Amino acid sequence: MQKAIFYPEMNLSELKKEYDQILARYQEFLQAGLQLDMSRGKPSPEQLDLASGMVDAVAHTDSFIVENGSDVRNYGNLDGIAEAKKLFSELLEVPVENVAVCGNSSVNLIYDQISQAMSHGICNSTPWQKLDQVKFLCPVPGYDRHFAICEYFGIEMIPVPLHDDGPDMELVKNLVESDESIKGIWCVPKYSNPTGITYSDAVVHAFASLKPKAEDFRIFWDYAYCVHDWYDERAKLLNIFTTCKQYGNEDLVYIFISTSKISLSGSGISAVAASDKNLADIKQRLQVQRLGFDRVNQLRHVRFFRNVEGIYAHMQKHRALMAPKFEIVFTFLDQELKSRGIIAYHKPKGGYFVSVNTLDGCAKRVYQLCKEAGVILTAPGATFPYGKDEKDANLRLAPSYPTPEELEKAMELFCLCVRLASLEKLLAAKGYSIKQESLSG
Ligand SMILES: Cc1ncc(COP(=O)(O)O)c(C=O)c1O
């Protein structure tokens, strides 16, 4: 392969020549009529097929009676059946009495937690809605749903840089320990959405040893990608629950998890793990909110996976589908873009996303160019509070849903679009302006 030329070092005539060549290739894509949505991290149909057996893991001829003698077809076990609690307790390495198993969505569980804090406070604190100001720290880039929940409840979001080993903990500590209006922080600690980084032991210790100014400050530890390892080298995350305990800080954290990206996205089961005090507080809400969750589905999950080893074995099948897709993305990014000095990215070992930083001011343009050629990416800015990426540089790639063939096409197009947008920027910097408008005519 010919060695790629570093774009920032090109002179004006080289840039112009390169631009004309890339534009011609892009125009071929415009004719091709591609149609692909890569905006969300959805499992592919093949991944869902892996858990199809879940649907009849509880047949009508089977027993519906669970460990405590209760019939799962009826109401009962408000905080989940014992068998499912045991499964999550082993997965999270948290005592079974500190786990509640709930419905199909962890986002729902998180939303309810914020809603409860707004209306009733946390463990008898002043309801947040009665306070003049409630703020959350938001490591960026981050998960758009977390930010949407804050925005919905009028919680002010403060961006905090997310490094390769976790959030900037010096800043987090300074803010949390000095400002009583800061009530929480969003964390996706393993294979973070979107950068794919995993928090280091030092970062987990820094979290667990925080001394927040607000007694009702909580860490929202969203462990969505707990078992989503696509390589032999697995990211190892220190147990936040036991680390908090070591510092006498067990009330500091809520851990959320679901099987949405393990079993069936819309029909999984979720869980929350928390200290005795926090869990009692959560159960006060649950007692009013519901008569029970879908226990038949909880039983399906237990019968299908049997135990934690069953979950790990199942994730190996996901790995066989996901790893080649991540490799496609890495190959394109490295060969087409990194070698030309026009992107920076972290290579995740698992999770669902690859987060790419373009040259400043190029992300929206790349999104527009991809869209016009038929590939929809996550909207630029979505990974930042209020949709505002000041640098206009971050784009999230979600490689799970397309087939490998579709993904190759999409990545080819993505790389062309990043090259075009970068060339437009570099040409403009040299005083040669190209009209930044639709190239589709
Ligand atoms: C960080 C994170 N949390 C939660 C979810 C969704 O979880 P659930 O389907 O359980 O609501 C996702 C899905 O993309 C996610 O990336």
The ligand as an ORCA input file, in Angstrom:
! r2SCAN-3c Opt
* xyz 0 1
  C     -24.457      3.369     28.755
  C     -25.765      2.746     28.441
  N     -26.664      2.560     29.413
  C     -27.865      2.002     29.166
  C     -28.220      1.626     27.879
  C     -29.562      1.072     27.597
  O     -29.948      0.216     28.568
  P     -31.422     -0.375     28.658
  O     -31.770     -0.951     27.340
  O     -31.301     -1.384     29.739
  O     -32.354      0.740     29.046
  C     -27.317      1.809     26.844
  C     -27.684      1.456     25.475
  O     -27.153      1.923     24.494
  C     -26.065      2.386     27.121
  O     -25.167      2.590     26.158
*
